[in-house]
């Protein structure tokens, strides 16, 4: 049995690579596997930016994919999947149509265009090249926090980030989550250091602070990124989106992957307040390697979905907890470690 890393790559065969550009303050994360993956997706929020999600819907013809991309850059970042597609095709990976191979590479993007980085890339956004670099770096171990697609992310009150977590269930089933957390809302309770996801934490993976000893009066005050009030004429709250991948070695059909994606979205609700807003494009992909057992009952599938949601909530908190202090020129909130010195282990 391989070492438990508390990463999505604890699912056998799954690899993740990151690449970012410090000067642009944006990046890309890529998930690839040593076999085709059964997949589906659930899209919430009102402002998604995606590629190939229609094909993964229940009426779409695609059952299996060859990689997934999470990227910064808003719509410019959608170039990234093309880079992964070409990288895989050069290695003979893809859907076979005669002698041709067409890799199926879905993608979701988040908005990080106003964080202070140099976005003057002219006609050549960096995301395609960053994606190829991420593929070259793909492995079981990868950085969290200010890395890959989470590098330029923000929340309402803190720097965002790339997070991951995993859980091993009875019978050898493994579930893992990878998320670039860039929500309109907040991930911590009120103005304190405790995370909304605290009830689901394992082994102090995001500080072990638990829930507040006394629930603060302002705990449920709604804090939104950008705009001070809903009526602000210069509303800049369209700077958002939390995008995620849940992976498992369970033997799932496309329809079962879709149900897991729907349930996994609950993890966003456990970690972010508020969530699924008109200006978030929250998107959760689910992929299954089909190496493990198949859920024998609806109850078994429900258990998988509940664990997927818990795992995704943990991953979101880890992404913010692991974020690095803001680099020079950063425009946005400070990192967790800066706001709450002494709380990070």
C-alpha positions as CSV (number, residue, x, y, z in Angstrom):
1,X,0.0,0.0,0.0
2,X,1.4,3.4,-1.0
3,X,2.1,6.1,1.6
4,X,-1.0,8.2,2.5
5,X,-0.4,11.8,1.5
6,X,-3.8,13.3,2.2
7,X,-3.9,14.3,-1.5
8,X,-6.2,13.4,-4.4
9,X,-3.2,11.4,-5.7
10,X,-3.9,8.8,-2.9
11,X,-6.3,7.5,-5.5
12,X,-4.1,5.0,-7.4
13,X,-3.1,6.1,-10.9
14,X,-4.0,9.7,-10.4
15,X,-1.3,12.4,-10.9
16,X,-1.4,16.1,-10.5
17,X,0.9,18.8,-11.8
18,X,1.0,22.5,-11.1
19,X,2.5,25.5,-12.9
20,X,2.2,29.2,-12.2
21,X,3.8,32.5,-13.3
22,X,4.8,34.8,-10.4
23,X,4.7,37.8,-12.6
24,X,1.3,37.1,-14.0
25,X,0.1,35.9,-10.6
26,X,-1.9,33.1,-12.1
27,X,-1.5,29.4,-12.9
28,X,-2.8,26.0,-13.9
29,X,-3.4,22.7,-12.3
30,X,-3.7,19.5,-14.3
31,X,-5.0,16.0,-13.4
32,X,-4.0,13.1,-15.6
33,X,-4.1,9.4,-15.1
34,X,-2.5,6.2,-16.4
35,X,-5.9,5.1,-17.8
36,X,-9.1,6.6,-19.1
37,X,-11.4,7.9,-16.4
38,X,-15.2,7.6,-16.2
39,X,-16.4,11.1,-15.5
40,X,-19.3,13.6,-15.0
41,X,-19.7,17.1,-13.7
42,X,-22.1,19.3,-11.7
43,X,-22.1,23.1,-12.3
44,X,-23.6,25.5,-9.8
45,X,-23.4,29.2,-9.4
46,X,-24.3,31.7,-12.1
47,X,-21.1,32.4,-13.9
48,X,-19.2,29.3,-14.9
49,X,-16.3,29.2,-17.4
50,X,-15.9,25.7,-18.7
51,X,-15.0,23.4,-21.6
52,X,-16.5,20.0,-22.4
53,X,-19.0,20.0,-19.6
54,X,-21.9,19.5,-22.0
55,X,-20.3,16.3,-23.2
56,X,-20.0,15.0,-19.6
57,X,-23.7,15.7,-18.9
58,X,-26.1,12.8,-18.7
59,X,-27.2,13.4,-22.3
60,X,-23.7,13.7,-23.6
61,X,-22.0,11.0,-25.6
62,X,-18.7,11.1,-23.7
63,X,-18.3,8.6,-20.8
64,X,-14.5,8.7,-20.4
65,X,-11.9,11.4,-20.3
66,X,-8.1,11.6,-20.3
67,X,-7.4,14.6,-18.1
68,X,-8.9,17.6,-16.4
69,X,-7.7,21.2,-16.1
70,X,-8.3,23.8,-13.4
71,X,-7.0,27.2,-14.4
72,X,-6.8,30.8,-13.5
73,X,-7.1,33.5,-16.2
74,X,-10.9,33.7,-16.5
75,X,-11.9,33.0,-20.2
76,X,-8.3,33.4,-21.3
77,X,-7.4,30.4,-19.2
78,X,-9.5,28.1,-21.4
79,X,-6.4,27.9,-23.6
80,X,-4.9,25.5,-21.1
81,X,-6.9,22.4,-22.0
82,X,-5.6,22.6,-25.6
83,X,-2.1,22.4,-24.2
84,X,-2.9,19.3,-22.2
85,X,-4.7,17.8,-25.2
86,X,-1.7,18.1,-27.4
87,X,0.6,16.8,-24.7
88,X,-1.5,13.7,-24.3
89,X,-1.9,13.2,-28.1
90,X,1.8,13.2,-28.6
91,X,1.9,10.2,-26.2
92,X,-0.8,8.3,-28.1
93,X,-3.5,9.0,-25.5
94,X,-7.0,9.8,-26.6
95,X,-10.3,8.6,-28.0
96,X,-9.6,6.4,-31.0
97,X,-11.1,7.4,-34.3
98,X,-9.3,5.2,-36.8
99,X,-5.6,6.0,-36.5
100,X,-6.4,9.4,-34.9
101,X,-6.4,10.0,-31.1
102,X,-8.5,12.8,-29.6
103,X,-7.8,13.3,-25.9
104,X,-10.9,14.5,-24.0
105,X,-9.9,17.2,-21.6
106,X,-12.6,19.1,-19.7
107,X,-11.7,22.3,-17.9
108,X,-13.0,24.9,-15.5
109,X,-11.6,28.4,-14.9
110,X,-11.6,31.0,-12.1
111,X,-11.3,34.8,-12.3
112,X,-8.0,36.2,-11.1
113,X,-7.4,39.1,-13.5
114,X,-7.4,41.9,-11.0
115,X,-4.9,40.6,-8.4
116,X,-2.0,42.9,-9.5
117,X,-0.2,40.6,-11.8
118,X,1.0,41.6,-15.3
119,X,-1.9,40.5,-17.6
120,X,-0.5,42.3,-20.7
121,X,0.1,39.1,-22.6
122,X,-1.2,40.4,-25.9
123,X,-2.2,37.6,-28.3
124,X,-0.4,34.8,-26.4
125,X,-1.9,34.2,-22.9
126,X,0.4,31.9,-20.9
127,X,-2.1,29.2,-20.0
128,X,-1.4,26.8,-22.8
129,X,2.3,26.7,-22.0
130,X,1.7,26.6,-18.3
131,X,-0.6,23.6,-18.8
132,X,2.1,21.7,-20.7
133,X,4.6,22.5,-17.9
134,X,2.1,21.2,-15.4
135,X,1.8,18.0,-17.3
136,X,5.5,17.5,-17.3
137,X,5.6,18.0,-13.5
138,X,2.6,15.7,-12.8
139,X,3.2,13.3,-9.9
140,X,1.8,12.0,-6.6
141,X,3.3,14.9,-4.6
142,X,2.4,18.5,-5.4
143,X,2.3,21.8,-3.6
144,X,-0.8,23.3,-2.0
145,X,-1.8,26.8,-1.2
146,X,-0.3,29.4,-3.5
147,X,0.4,27.0,-6.4
148,X,-1.0,26.1,-9.8
149,X,-4.6,27.3,-10.4
150,X,-4.8,28.5,-6.8
151,X,-1.9,31.0,-7.0
152,X,-4.0,34.0,-7.9
153,X,-7.1,33.0,-6.0
154,X,-8.8,35.1,-3.3
155,X,-11.7,34.9,-0.9
156,X,-13.8,37.6,0.6
157,X,-11.3,38.1,3.5
158,X,-8.2,36.0,2.7
159,X,-5.9,34.9,-0.1
160,X,-7.3,31.8,-1.7
161,X,-5.4,28.7,-2.8
162,X,-5.1,25.2,-4.1
163,X,-6.3,22.5,-1.6
164,X,-6.5,18.8,-1.5
165,X,-7.5,16.0,0.9
166,X,-8.3,12.3,0.8
167,X,-10.0,9.5,2.8
168,X,-9.6,5.7,2.7
169,X,-12.8,3.8,3.3
170,X,-13.4,0.2,4.2
171,X,-12.8,-2.2,1.3
172,X,-9.9,-0.3,-0.1
173,X,-12.0,2.5,-1.6
174,X,-10.2,5.9,-1.8
175,X,-11.8,9.3,-2.4
176,X,-9.7,12.4,-3.0
177,X,-10.5,16.1,-3.8
178,X,-8.5,18.8,-5.5
179,X,-9.9,22.4,-5.4
180,X,-8.9,25.9,-6.5
181,X,-10.7,28.0,-3.9
182,X,-11.6,31.5,-5.2
183,X,-15.1,32.1,-3.8
184,X,-17.1,35.3,-3.5
185,X,-17.8,34.4,0.2
186,X,-15.6,33.7,3.2
187,X,-14.1,30.4,4.5
188,X,-13.5,31.5,8.1
189,X,-16.1,32.2,10.8
190,X,-16.7,35.9,11.3
191,X,-13.3,37.7,11.8
192,X,-11.7,34.8,13.6
193,X,-9.3,32.1,12.4
194,X,-11.6,29.1,12.7
195,X,-12.8,27.5,9.4
196,X,-16.4,26.8,8.5
197,X,-15.2,23.3,7.6
198,X,-13.8,22.6,11.1
199,X,-16.3,19.8,12.0
200,X,-14.8,17.7,9.1
201,X,-11.1,18.3,9.8
202,X,-8.8,15.4,10.2
203,X,-5.4,15.4,12.0
204,X,-5.2,19.1,12.4
205,X,-4.8,19.5,8.6
206,X,-5.8,23.1,8.7
207,X,-4.6,24.1,12.2
208,X,-6.9,22.0,14.5
209,X,-8.6,25.1,15.9
210,X,-12.1,23.6,15.9
211,X,-15.1,25.9,16.2
212,X,-15.2,29.1,18.2
213,X,-15.7,28.5,22.0
214,X,-18.3,31.3,21.9
215,X,-20.0,31.8,18.6
216,X,-19.3,35.4,17.6
217,X,-22.3,37.7,17.1
218,X,-21.0,38.6,13.6
219,X,-20.5,35.0,12.6
220,X,-23.3,35.0,10.0
221,X,-22.6,38.5,8.7
222,X,-22.3,38.1,5.0
223,X,-18.9,39.1,3.7
224,X,-18.5,39.4,-0.1
225,X,-15.4,40.0,-2.2
226,X,-15.1,43.4,-3.8
227,X,-18.4,45.2,-3.3
228,X,-19.1,46.7,0.2
229,X,-22.9,46.6,-0.3
230,X,-25.2,44.8,-2.8
231,X,-26.2,48.2,-4.2
232,X,-22.7,49.4,-4.9
233,X,-22.7,51.0,-8.3
234,X,-19.1,49.9,-8.9
235,X,-19.7,46.2,-8.0
236,X,-16.5,44.2,-8.5
237,X,-17.8,40.9,-7.0
238,X,-17.4,39.1,-10.3
239,X,-14.0,37.9,-9.2
240,X,-14.8,34.4,-8.2
241,X,-15.5,30.7,-8.6
242,X,-14.4,27.6,-6.8
243,X,-13.5,24.7,-9.1
244,X,-12.8,21.2,-8.0
245,X,-12.2,17.6,-8.9
246,X,-13.2,14.6,-6.8
247,X,-11.5,11.3,-7.8
248,X,-12.2,7.8,-6.6
249,X,-11.0,4.3,-7.4
250,X,-14.6,3.0,-7.0
251,X,-16.2,1.4,-10.1
252,X,-18.8,4.0,-11.0
253,X,-20.9,4.6,-14.1
254,X,-21.2,8.1,-15.6
255,X,-24.6,8.5,-13.9
256,X,-23.1,7.5,-10.6
257,X,-20.3,10.0,-11.1
258,X,-22.9,12.7,-11.7
259,X,-24.6,11.8,-8.4
260,X,-21.3,12.0,-6.6
261,X,-20.7,15.4,-8.2
262,X,-24.1,16.7,-7.0
263,X,-23.4,15.5,-3.5
264,X,-19.8,16.7,-3.5
265,X,-21.1,20.3,-4.1
266,X,-22.4,20.1,-0.5
267,X,-18.8,20.3,0.5
268,X,-18.6,23.8,-0.8
269,X,-21.6,24.7,1.3
270,X,-19.8,23.3,4.4
271,X,-16.7,25.4,3.8
272,X,-17.8,28.6,2.1
273,X,-20.4,31.2,3.2
274,X,-22.3,32.2,1.1
275,X,-21.8,29.9,-1.9
276,X,-23.3,29.2,-5.3
277,X,-24.0,32.9,-5.9
278,X,-24.9,34.5,-9.2
279,X,-21.3,35.5,-9.6
280,X,-19.6,32.3,-8.7
281,X,-19.2,29.6,-11.4
282,X,-18.8,26.7,-8.9
283,X,-18.0,23.5,-10.8
284,X,-17.2,20.0,-9.5
285,X,-15.9,17.2,-11.7
286,X,-16.0,13.6,-10.5
287,X,-13.7,10.9,-12.0
288,X,-13.5,7.2,-11.3
289,X,-10.7,4.9,-12.2
290,X,-13.0,1.8,-11.8
291,X,-10.3,-0.3,-10.1
292,X,-12.2,-0.8,-6.9
293,X,-15.5,-2.3,-6.0
294,X,-18.9,-1.1,-7.4
295,X,-21.5,0.3,-4.9
296,X,-23.9,-2.5,-4.4
297,X,-26.8,-0.3,-3.3
298,X,-28.0,3.3,-3.4
299,X,-27.1,3.5,0.3
300,X,-23.5,2.6,-0.6
301,X,-23.4,5.3,-3.2
302,X,-24.9,7.8,-0.7
303,X,-22.0,7.0,1.7
304,X,-19.5,7.7,-1.1
305,X,-21.2,11.0,-1.9
306,X,-21.2,12.0,1.8
307,X,-17.4,11.3,2.1
308,X,-16.8,13.2,-1.2
309,X,-18.5,16.3,0.3
310,X,-16.5,16.0,3.5
311,X,-13.3,15.6,1.6
312,X,-14.0,18.6,-0.6
313,X,-14.8,20.8,2.4
314,X,-11.5,19.8,4.0
315,X,-9.6,20.5,0.8
316,X,-11.1,24.1,0.5
317,X,-9.9,24.9,4.1
318,X,-6.5,23.4,3.4
319,X,-6.1,25.6,0.3
320,X,-6.6,28.8,2.2
321,X,-4.6,27.6,5.3
322,X,-1.6,26.7,3.1
323,X,-1.5,30.0,1.1
324,X,1.8,31.9,1.2
325,X,2.2,35.5,2.2
326,X,1.2,37.8,-0.6
327,X,4.0,38.6,-3.1
328,X,5.1,42.1,-4.0
329,X,2.5,43.9,-6.1
330,X,-0.4,41.7,-4.9
331,X,-3.8,43.3,-5.0
332,X,-6.1,41.5,-2.7
333,X,-6.6,40.2,0.9
334,X,-3.6,38.9,2.9
335,X,-2.9,35.3,3.4
336,X,-4.2,33.3,6.4
337,X,-0.7,33.0,7.8
338,X,-0.3,36.8,7.7
339,X,-3.8,37.6,9.2
340,X,-3.5,35.0,11.9
341,X,0.2,34.6,12.9
342,X,0.9,31.9,15.3
343,X,-2.1,29.8,14.4
344,X,-0.4,27.9,11.5
345,X,1.4,24.7,12.6
